[in-house]
Amino acid sequence: MASGTKDGNNGQAVEVPARYSRQVLFEEIGREGQARLMASRAVLVGCGALGTVQASFLVRAGVGTLRIIDRDFVEESNLQRQILFDEEDVKALLPKAVAAEKKLRATNSLVQVEGLVEDLNAASIGRLLDGFDLVLDATDNFDARFLINDYCVKKSVPWVYGACVGSYGLSFPILPGETACLRCVFETAPPPGLSPTCDTAGVIGPIVGLVASLQTAEALKILTGRRDRVTRKMSVTDLWEGRQSQIDLPPRDPACPCCGRGEFPYLEGSLGSDTATMCGRNAVQIRRKDGLKLDLDEVAKRLGQVGVVEKNRFLLRADIDACRLTVFADGRAIVSGTTDAALAKSLYARYVGT
């Protein structure tokens, strides 16, 4: 059964399905907030640990449209904390965005879920993010986050930052024009090797669930029209030590290169890289700057001369020179078994092409 409410935008009655009844009973959302949520469009960048939890909650809550953008594929080590995936996804070599879309469509057929196997970069970000009401961060590197920040500040789109490692995590929402942007809080990315990562310090599932839940709560406030209730602080938690706190964010900085001076170097492509070390992985991603797409059948023929190739319609994989090369149709590759970008580029050039 469903009950009607008035959509605040046009005054027309909107049917609210009974599946959302417990959420509607929550006074801060109510029928009007649920109607707003059902008409909203959110985009999730990354579908790993934080992303799978956020995606599951948003789809169950009834967001109208959820686009999921992820560049990676499901591996066995993901299953400890990435709640949308299972062993069959690993066996099938499924990209995370594809596996997530399938699971989420089965969870709530009323939500339009779209999984895109793509890399978010300066060349693709407009095509991938334009037209959405909210951006959710589930990335694993500061280049991607600064790129999202540039885009959202320029376009005045709210977004929610989140990160965790070990048993520690933090999150905060960014409302362009109202709150500090990411570069007001973190002026530059930490130098490589100086900050712990999932690869060096590991990560436990409960901190992932907590940080993603905090991100989703802020998302629900924004999408249901309760922007006045958005937490304008940084939530910081260490679950193993039993510490939780909310820290005041700095005020918007007029000298901030992004939200103060209107400079967007990540969006313009003058900062950032065509290679990225994958968080929690002994692996490097290579991205083609020319945007050339690949014929996977042709690449498989070449790689088949030097190793055993596994392939589906999304990607192919081969073990070469003590490294594992996973190649996507959009021209990207993930080279596992090294964090040496030069070596990864060399293998790509030799076996895939320049």
N, C-alpha and C positions, 0 to 999 in steps of 0.2 A: 504494500500500500504506500501511497505517497500523499503528502499534504501540500497545499499551496501557500505561497508567500508572495509579497510584492517585491519585485526587483527594484532596488533603489535607483537604477539608472533610467528605466523607461516606464515604470509603473505597472508593467504587465505581470500577471501571476506566473510564478515559477514553481514547478512541482519539485518538492524535495523528497527523494526516495527514503523509505523507511530504514534502509540500511545505515543512514546517517543520523538516526534518531537520538543516539546517546550524545553525539557531538552537538546536535541542535539544542539538546537540553542544557548544555553548558551555556550559561547566560551570556558570557562574553562573546560567543559566536552567534547563537540563536539562528532563527530561520533566515534572516536577512544576510548574516555573515556567511551562512552555508550557500545561499544563492550566489553571493559574490565569488565564493571559492569555486563553485561549479562553473562559473563563467571565466575563470582566470587561466592564465597561461604562464607556466614556470618552466625554466630550462636548468638542467642539472649538468654541470661540467665535471665529468669523472664519475665512474660507476664502480669504484672499488669498495673499500671498507665503509667510509662515510657515505658514499653515494648510494650503496644498496639500502642502507637503513633509511636515509632520507626519501629515496624513491618509494620504498614500501609504505612509509607513513603517509606520504602525500597522496599516493594513489588510493590508499584505504580511506583517507579523509575526504576524497572526492574532488581533488583539483581537476579543473576542466581539461587541460592539456598539459602533458609532461613530455618534454623532449629530453632525451638522455644522450649526451655526447661522450664517447669514450674511445680511446685509441688502442686499447689492450685486449688481450684474450684471457680466458679463464685458465688458471693453473691450480694444481693441487694445493699449493701453499696458501691460496686465497681462501680456502673453505673454512679455515679457522675463524674468520671474522667477517667474510663477505656473504651476507645472509641470503641473498637471492640465488646463489649458485650451488650446484651439487656435482657429484662425481660424473654424472652423464655429460654435463657441460664440458668437463675436462677432457673426457674421452672423445668428444665430438669436435674438439678444437674450436669451440664457439667464441667469437668475440663477446666481450662483456655486455656491450650495448644490445646485441642480438639476444643473448640469453636472458637479460633483464627484461626486455620488451615482452618476450614470450611469457615469462612468469607473471609480470604485472598485468598483462592483458587478461590472464586467467584469474587474477585476483579481483579485478574490477572492470567489467566490460563497459561501464559507463564513462570511463576515462579514456581520452585519446592519448595513447602512449606511443611514442616514436623513438626508436633507438637508432642512433647514427654512429657508424664505425668511422670516426674521423678524428683528426688532430686539430685542436683549437690553436690557431696561430694568427698572426696579423693579417694574413691574406684571407683566412676563412671566417674570422670572427663575426663580421657583419652579416654574412649569409647565414650563419648558424644561430646568432642571438637576436637579430632584429625581430621586433614584433612581440617580444615576451615582456610580461609584467615584473618578473623577478628572476634573478640569477642566483643559483646555489652553488657554492664552492665545494667540490670534492676532489680537488686536484692534489698533486703531490710535489709541486715545485713553485718557487717564487716567481719565476718568469711567467708562468701561466696566470698566477694570481695578480701580478702587476698588469698583465695584459687585460684581464677582466676588469680590474680597477680603472684603467684608462678608458675602456669602453663604457663602463657604467657611469663614470663621472661625466664623460662627454655627452652621453645620451640621457642622463638623469634617471637611470634605472637602479632601484635598490638591489643590493646583493648581500649575501650572508657568508662570511668567512668562517672557516673551521679547520683545525689541524690537531693531530695527536701523534704521539710516539711513546713507546713504553707504557706507562700508566698515567701519563700526563696529557692534558689537552686544553685547548682554549677555543673560544668562538666569540664573534661579535658581528652585529649587523652594520651595514654601511648605507646610509641614506644620503645620497648626493645632495648637496646644498643645505643639509641640516647637521650632519655629523662629520667627524673626521673621516677622511678616506684612508685607504690602506697605506699610502705613502706618507700621510701625517703620522701614522703609528709606527711603521717600519720604513725608514727613509730609503734603505737599500736592502737587498737580499743578503743574508749572512754568507760569508765566503765559503766555498765548497770545502767540506771536510771538517769545518769547525762546529757544526751543529749536529746533534744526534739525528739519525734517521731510522726508519723501520729496519733497514738493512744492518745497522750497527747496534741498535738498542732494542729491536723487536717492538712488539705492540700486543696488548691484550684486548680481547673482544669487548669487555665491559666499558673501557674508555671510549672505544669507537661508538658504541651504542649511546653513551651519554652525550658526547659532543654532537653527534648527528641529531639526537633528540632536541638538544638546545637549538641547533640550527633550524630544525623543522618547526619548532614552536614559534620562532621569530618569523619564519615564512608564513605560518598560518595567521599571525597577527596582521602582517602586511596584506596578504591576499584576501582576508575577510573584511578589510576596511578598518582595522583597529590599529592604525599606524601610531596613534597616541600611546598605545601600550607597549610599543617596541622598546626593548631594553637598550638603553644608550650607555652600556658598560661592557667591559670585556669579562666574560665568564671564564675562570681559570680553575682547573680541577686536577688533583693528583689522587687517584682512587686508591693506590697502594698505601699512600701515606695518610689517607683520610682527610685531605685538605680541600676545601672549596672556598672560593672567594669571588667577589665581583670588584673589578678595578676600574676606576674612573678612566675613561679614554681622554686623551688630550683634546683640547678644543680644535676646531678647524684652523689650520695654519695658513695665514694669508701668503706666506712665502713658500707653501708647498708647491713643488713643480707641477703637480697634477691638478688638484682642486683649487689651488690658489692662483697659479700663473697660467693654467690652461695648456700645459705642455703634455703631449701624449706620445713619448718616444716608443713605448712598447706597441702601441696601436699603429704607429707609423712604420714599425719594423726596424727602427734604427738601434733598438736594444733587443736582447733575446738571441737565441741561437737556433741553428738547424739541427743540433744534437741535444739530447737531454738524457741524463742518467735517471733510470727508473727507480722510484722510491721502493725500498724493500726488496730490490732485485739486483743481482750482479749483471746488469744489462744496460744497454744504451739504445735509445731510439734515434734513427736517422730519418730526417724529413727532406724530401726533394724541394728545393727552392723553385724549380721550374713548374711545379704542379702537375707534371706528367703522370698519367695513370698507366698502370702496367697490365699487360696481358699475362695473367697468371699461368696459363698453359705454356706460353713461350718460356717464361722464367723456370717453370718446372722442368722443361726439357733440358735447359742448360744445367740446372742444379742436379738433375738426375744423372749426369755424367760423373759427378764427384761424390754423391751421397744418396741415401734413401730419402725420398720426398714424401711427406704427408700433405694432403691438399683437400680443401673443400671450396665452396664458392666464395668464401670470404677471405681466405688466406692460404699460404702454404708454408711448410716448415721443413728444414733440412739441417742435419748436423755436419758442420764443416770445420776442420782445423781446430778442434776442441771447443768450438763455439756453436751455438744453435742460432740459426738464422730464420726468423719468421717474417715473411714478406706479405704486405697487404696490397690490395688492388689499387689503392689510392697513391701508391708509390712509396709509402713508408716501409721501414723495416725495424724490427727489434732484434738486436744482436745480444744474445745471452751468453754469459761466461766471461764477460769483461766489463770493466768500467772505463776502459781506455777509448776515448772518442776517436782518436786517430786510427786505432786498429779497427774499430767498428766501421768507420768510413772506408777504410781500405778493403775490408771484406765485401762491403756493399758494392763498391766500384768494380771489384773483380768479378763478383758472381751475379750481380743484378744489373749493373750498368751505371754510367755517370749521367 
